[in-house]
Each structure stands twice: as C-alpha cells, then as structure tokens.
Amino acid sequence: MVAETVAFWSGHANSSAMCLRMKEIKQAPDIIVHACTGAEFQEVYDFMERFEKIIGIQIIMCNRIEKQPQYQFDNFFNKPWAVGCNLQGSIHGMPHMNRPCWHHRNVKEPCYKKYGWNAKEQYIGFTIDELHRSVPMVKAHPNTRFPLVEWGWHAKISIEYLRKRGIPHFIYDLGFDRLGCWFCPRQRESALKVIWKNYPHLWEKLLDYERRSPSGYKPKSVSYLADLDEQWGMPDVR
C-alpha cells in the first residue's frame, strides 16, 4: 500500500525540524522514511534514537546496504575495477567524480523511488538557502514539497527550533553547519577540520582512504587531506 504523504528524514537538523513542525501544525505525513547510509556520526544516531521516541509517527528504515552489501562504501572502495577498464587491477577508491553523489545515487535514491515517487506528496527538508536544489526536483517529481522553503526557514532556525522543543541536536555545537556522510569528499574544509579536532579515529581513516585511493580523497588531488593535516598540526594554526 502506498502512503499518501511521505517525509524523508536524514536524521539531521533540517529534516528533523520539518517533521516535528509539520506534526505541531497538524500537517504530519503518513510516514517518515530514513534512507540508511551506515555513515553518520555517532551523535546523529544518538539524536535519531531520541527523536523516534517523541515524534509519534511511523518511521521506516529503508536499509538497502543491509540487503545488498555491495552498496556499503568500504565494499565499493576496495572493489577492483572490472576487466577492460584502464584502471584494471586497482581498487575503486574514492569516487572519481563528486557529482552525482555516489551514496545518494546508490543508497538514497532507491528509497525515494520506492516510497516517495508514487505518493500524493513527498516532503524534503531543503531550506530557503537550498531553493536552487528544489527546482530540478520539482520538475522531475511534481508531487514534491519543501515545507522549510515555504516557511522561509534557514538551517539556524531548524537548529534553534529543535533546541526550544527540548531535543537539541548537539553535534552542531562542534562547528558543523551541515551534515552528510562522515567521509564525504564534497564536504567543506571547515567540516573536515571539525573531524580533525573531534574525531581522530575517523580522521585517520580518511587519511588511509586518501593514501590507498588511486585518485586521492578529492578528484585530481592526491594529497589534499595530508596537506591539511600538516597545516593544522602546526602550533600557530591549532
């Protein structure tokens, strides 16, 4: 049975505030869907656990990577290139292109297709600052709405709204202005510095990814993270 209204929830501040506010103004979706990436920070999973207890709306965990392990990122990263490719014999490593997002295409989009594309309305947590991202999505799927855009909300409003409702998203206090997969090569340098300062085990894994990836961490930059690590490790930079 297809739900009439579906909200997609990342576990981050914007989509969480969207779902909670929609319930508050009695426009709650029939279901909430989370596309599991297995790549969130632990604080996000802790927040999601608290959020599930208060929202009072059915949450569906769409977990493609559990059923199809080839879409787990480490499995992709370590998989050798196929016969006939000019990189034959080497591992995939980090995606050779930042756009389109590998995880979005392989893990999130199948969940959107399954639950949202045939719904009467699907809700996405883009803010007013992401209006440019909403236009192509509406053209492709006219049933899509962006409540935060309709309300004129910025990300800071979402974070403060959650705090005022007694469910603060503490990870933003570390300095992140937006979230995604912890290893995302598209994240800003400011986000990488938050990881460097607060998650040394993840930072070491990022450096390992860069060392082992044929294309480095970012396309055409084989020492991007190593250079940052050296720069941030200098006493006058800390």
C-alpha positions in Angstrom: 0.0 0.0 0.0 1.4 3.4 -1.0 1.3 6.1 1.7 -0.4 9.3 0.6 2.2 11.6 2.2 5.8 10.8 2.9 8.5 12.8 4.7 12.2 11.9 4.1 14.3 12.2 7.2 18.1 12.2 7.2 18.4 12.5 11.0 20.0 15.9 10.6 18.5 19.2 11.9 16.5 20.4 8.9 14.5 17.3 8.1 14.0 16.7 11.8 12.7 20.2 12.4 10.5 19.8 9.3 8.9 16.6 10.6 8.4 17.9 14.1 6.9 21.2 13.0 4.6 19.5 10.5 3.2 17.4 13.3 2.9 20.5 15.5 0.8 22.4 13.0 -1.3 19.2 12.3 0.1 18.6 8.8 2.0 15.4 9.8 3.0 13.0 7.0 1.5 9.5 7.0 5.0 8.0 7.3 8.6 9.1 7.7 11.4 7.3 5.7 15.0 7.3 6.6 17.5 6.0 3.9 20.2 4.2 5.9 23.7 5.0 4.8 25.6 3.5 7.7 27.9 6.5 7.5 26.5 9.0 10.0 28.4 10.3 13.0 27.5 8.6 16.3 25.9 11.7 17.6 23.4 11.6 14.7 22.4 8.1 15.6 22.0 9.1 19.3 19.8 12.0 18.2 17.7 9.7 15.9 17.1 7.4 18.8 15.7 10.3 20.9 13.7 11.7 18.0 12.0 8.4 17.3 10.7 8.3 20.9 8.9 11.7 20.7 7.7 12.1 17.1 4.8 9.6 17.2 4.8 8.9 13.5 5.7 5.6 11.8 9.4 5.7 10.8 10.5 3.3 8.1 14.2 2.5 8.0 15.0 1.9 4.3 18.2 -0.1 4.6 19.5 -1.1 1.1 23.1 -1.7 2.3 21.9 -4.4 4.7 20.2 -6.3 1.9 22.8 -5.5 -0.8 26.3 -5.3 0.9 27.9 -4.2 -2.4 26.5 -0.7 -1.6 28.4 -0.5 1.6 31.0 2.2 1.0 34.0 0.1 2.1 33.0 -2.7 -0.2 32.8 -0.2 -3.1 36.1 1.4 -2.1 38.0 -1.9 -2.0 36.4 -3.5 -5.1 38.8 -3.9 -8.0 38.0 -2.2 -11.3 36.4 -4.5 -13.9 38.3 -6.1 -16.8 38.6 -3.7 -19.7 38.9 -0.6 -17.6 42.1 1.5 -17.9 42.4 1.2 -14.1 42.1 -2.6 -14.2 43.8 -4.2 -11.2 43.5 -1.2 -8.9 40.7 -0.7 -6.4 37.9 1.9 -7.0 39.0 4.0 -4.0 37.1 7.3 -3.6 34.6 8.2 -6.3 36.3 9.8 -9.3 33.6 12.4 -9.5 31.9 14.3 -6.7 28.7 14.8 -8.6 26.4 13.0 -8.7 26.9 11.7 -5.2 27.7 8.0 -5.2 25.9 7.3 -1.9 22.8 9.3 -2.9 22.5 7.5 -6.3 23.0 4.0 -4.9 21.6 4.1 -1.4 19.2 7.1 -1.0 17.5 7.4 -4.4 16.1 3.8 -4.4 14.3 4.7 -1.1 12.9 7.8 -2.7 11.7 5.8 -5.6 10.1 3.1 -3.5 8.3 5.4 -1.1 8.0 8.9 -2.5 7.7 9.0 -6.2 4.2 7.5 -6.2 2.9 9.2 -3.1 0.4 12.0 -3.3 3.0 14.3 -1.7 6.6 13.8 -0.6 8.4 16.2 1.7 12.1 17.1 1.6 13.9 19.2 4.2 15.6 21.7 2.0 15.9 25.2 3.5 15.4 28.6 1.9 19.1 28.6 1.2 18.7 25.5 -1.0 16.0 26.8 -3.2 18.2 26.2 -6.3 18.2 22.5 -5.4 14.5 22.2 -5.3 13.7 23.4 -8.8 15.0 20.3 -10.7 13.5 18.0 -8.2 10.0 19.5 -8.6 10.4 19.3 -12.4 11.2 15.6 -12.1 8.6 14.9 -9.4 5.8 17.5 -9.2 4.5 15.8 -6.0 7.5 17.2 -4.1 7.1 19.9 -1.4 9.7 21.7 0.7 8.0 22.9 3.9 11.1 24.7 5.2 11.3 26.7 2.0 7.6 27.5 2.3 8.1 28.7 5.8 11.3 30.7 4.9 13.4 28.7 7.3 17.3 28.7 7.3 19.4 25.9 8.9 20.0 28.0 12.0 16.2 28.3 12.5 15.9 24.5 12.4 18.7 24.0 14.9 17.2 26.6 17.3 13.7 25.2 16.9 14.9 21.7 17.9 16.6 23.2 20.9 13.5 25.1 22.0 11.4 21.9 21.7 13.7 20.1 24.1 15.5 17.9 21.6 18.8 19.7 20.8 21.0 18.3 18.0 24.3 18.5 19.9 26.6 17.7 17.0 26.1 21.2 15.5 27.7 22.6 18.6 31.0 21.2 17.4 31.0 23.6 14.5 29.3 21.7 11.6 27.0 23.9 9.6 25.6 21.0 7.6 26.0 17.2 7.8 26.4 14.3 5.5 28.3 11.0 5.4 31.4 11.4 7.5 33.7 10.5 4.7 32.1 12.7 2.0 34.6 14.2 -0.4 32.3 17.1 -1.1 32.3 18.4 2.5 33.8 21.8 3.2 37.2 22.3 4.7 35.6 23.7 7.8 33.7 20.4 8.3 36.9 18.4 7.8 38.6 20.5 10.5 35.8 19.6 12.9 36.5 15.9 12.1 40.3 16.5 12.6 39.7 18.1 16.0 36.9 15.9 17.4 37.1 12.5 15.7 40.8 11.5 15.4 39.8 7.9 14.6 37.7 9.0 11.6 40.4 11.4 10.5 43.0 8.6 10.5 40.6 6.6 8.4 40.1 9.5 5.9 43.9 9.7 5.6 44.0 6.0 5.0 41.4 6.4 2.3 43.4 9.1 0.6 46.6 7.0 0.7 45.0 4.0 -0.8 42.7 5.6 -3.3 44.1 5.8 -6.9 42.5 9.3 -7.3 43.2 10.5 -3.8 40.4 11.9 -1.5 39.2 14.5 -3.9 39.4 14.2 -7.7 42.8 15.2 -9.0 44.2 15.9 -5.6 46.2 13.0 -4.1 47.4 14.8 -1.0 44.6 17.2 -0.1 44.0 15.7 3.4 47.7 15.1 4.1 48.4 18.8 3.3 45.6 19.9 5.7 46.8 17.5 8.4 50.3 19.1 8.2 48.9 22.6 8.1 46.5 22.1 11.1 49.2 20.3 13.1 51.4 23.4 13.2 51.3 25.1 16.6 50.2 28.5 15.4 47.2 27.0 13.5 45.6 25.0 16.2 
